[in-house]
Amino acid sequence: MPELKERFSAALHHSARAWRLGLDRRLRHLGLGQAGWMTIAIIAKSDDLLPQSVIAERVGVEGATMVASIDRLVKAGLVERQPCPRDRRIKRVALTDAGWSIYATVKTEADAFRKELLANVDEALLLKATELLEQLREAAEAAK
């Protein structure tokens, strides 16, 4: 059924995009674009300080784009660069106190947005969809 598979891939792409754009609209009052709040969230959720290159990969942008984005976050006082103890050429990124404060707002807004969007979704269907998406992610990552 190539038509169903094509419909699925289009729905997946457009749903993910609509989700990010909807959350971006909700977070606009923070003065951060999508790359900014995503960067802050990725840093906050990491157990260790991440190099800029890893953050770029997780956000889905080129390294030079991430450098410019982090420059803006540094200027806004939300993050700081720290040298890697093993390789001083590598810059790791940490949230400042102001960055943690912004992240708390991002998390609260994202949790509320997710709750709204999923309020009327059947739990069993949500579980199946989640398992399918996790399986697809694993397959896509293995296909690199």
C-alpha positions as CSV (number, residue, x, y, z in Angstrom):
1,M,0.0,0.0,0.0
2,P,2.3,2.8,-1.1
3,E,-0.4,5.4,-0.8
4,L,-0.9,4.6,2.9
5,K,2.8,4.7,3.5
6,E,3.2,8.0,1.7
7,R,0.2,9.4,3.6
8,F,1.8,8.3,6.9
9,S,5.1,9.9,6.1
10,A,3.4,13.2,5.2
11,A,1.2,13.1,8.3
12,L,4.3,12.4,10.5
13,H,6.3,15.2,9.0
14,H,3.4,17.7,9.1
15,S,2.3,16.7,12.6
16,A,5.8,17.1,14.0
17,R,6.2,20.5,12.3
18,A,2.7,21.7,13.5
19,W,3.6,20.6,17.1
20,R,6.9,22.6,17.1
21,L,5.2,25.6,15.5
22,G,2.3,25.5,18.0
23,L,4.7,25.3,20.9
24,D,6.8,28.1,19.4
25,R,3.8,30.4,19.2
26,R,3.1,29.6,22.9
27,L,6.7,30.4,23.9
28,R,7.0,33.6,21.7
29,H,6.5,35.8,24.8
30,L,9.9,34.6,26.1
31,G,11.7,36.3,23.2
32,L,13.2,33.1,22.0
33,G,12.8,31.4,18.6
34,Q,12.4,27.7,18.2
35,A,16.2,27.0,18.0
36,G,16.7,29.0,21.3
37,W,14.1,27.3,23.4
38,M,15.0,23.9,21.9
39,T,18.7,24.5,22.7
40,I,17.8,25.5,26.3
41,A,15.6,22.4,26.7
42,I,18.3,20.0,25.3
43,I,20.9,21.5,27.6
44,A,18.6,21.3,30.6
45,K,17.6,17.7,30.0
46,S,21.2,16.5,29.6
47,D,23.0,14.7,32.4
48,D,26.4,16.2,31.3
49,L,27.5,19.4,29.7
50,L,27.2,19.0,25.9
51,P,29.5,20.2,23.2
52,Q,28.1,22.7,20.7
53,S,28.3,20.0,18.0
54,V,26.1,17.6,19.9
55,I,23.5,20.3,20.6
56,A,23.5,21.2,16.9
57,E,22.9,17.6,16.0
58,R,20.0,17.3,18.5
59,V,18.4,20.5,17.4
60,G,18.9,19.5,13.8
61,V,21.0,22.4,12.5
62,E,24.4,22.9,11.1
63,G,27.3,23.7,13.5
64,A,27.7,27.3,12.3
65,T,24.0,27.9,12.8
66,M,24.3,26.5,16.4
67,V,27.3,28.7,17.1
68,A,25.3,31.8,16.1
69,S,22.3,30.6,18.2
70,I,24.5,30.0,21.2
71,D,26.2,33.4,20.7
72,R,22.7,35.0,21.1
73,L,21.9,32.9,24.2
74,V,25.2,33.9,25.7
75,K,24.6,37.6,25.0
76,A,21.1,37.2,26.6
77,G,22.8,35.7,29.7
78,L,21.0,32.3,29.4
79,V,24.0,30.1,28.7
80,E,27.7,30.1,29.0
81,R,30.4,28.3,27.2
82,Q,32.9,26.2,29.2
83,P,36.1,24.6,27.9
84,C,36.2,20.8,27.9
85,P,38.8,19.6,30.4
86,R,40.0,17.0,28.0
87,D,40.1,19.1,24.8
88,R,40.2,22.9,25.1
89,R,39.1,23.3,21.5
90,I,35.7,21.9,22.4
91,K,33.3,24.3,24.0
92,R,30.6,22.8,26.2
93,V,27.4,24.7,27.0
94,A,25.8,25.2,30.4
95,L,22.7,27.1,31.5
96,T,23.0,30.1,33.7
97,D,20.6,30.8,36.5
98,A,18.5,32.9,34.1
99,G,18.6,30.0,31.6
100,W,17.3,27.6,34.2
101,S,14.5,30.0,35.0
102,I,13.6,30.3,31.3
103,Y,13.7,26.5,31.1
104,A,11.2,26.2,33.9
105,T,8.8,28.3,31.9
106,V,9.5,26.4,28.7
107,K,8.8,23.1,30.6
108,T,5.6,24.4,32.2
109,E,4.3,25.7,28.8
110,A,5.3,22.5,26.9
111,D,3.7,20.3,29.5
112,A,0.4,22.3,29.3
113,F,0.6,22.3,25.5
114,R,1.1,18.5,25.4
115,K,-1.7,17.9,27.9
116,E,-4.1,20.0,25.7
117,L,-3.2,18.3,22.5
118,L,-3.4,14.8,23.9
119,A,-6.4,15.3,26.2
120,N,-8.9,13.4,24.0
121,V,-6.5,10.8,22.7
122,D,-7.2,7.2,23.7
123,E,-4.4,5.9,26.0
124,A,-4.1,2.6,24.1
125,L,-3.8,4.4,20.8
126,L,-1.3,6.8,22.2
127,L,0.8,3.8,23.5
128,K,0.7,2.1,20.1
129,A,1.6,5.3,18.2
130,T,4.5,6.0,20.7
131,E,5.8,2.5,20.2
132,L,5.6,2.9,16.4
133,L,7.4,6.2,16.5
134,E,10.1,4.8,18.7
135,Q,10.6,1.9,16.3
136,L,10.7,4.2,13.3
137,R,13.3,6.4,15.1
138,E,15.5,3.4,15.8
139,A,15.2,2.2,12.2
140,A,16.1,5.6,10.9
141,E,19.1,6.0,13.2
142,A,20.3,2.5,12.2
143,A,20.0,3.4,8.5
144,K,22.5,6.3,8.8
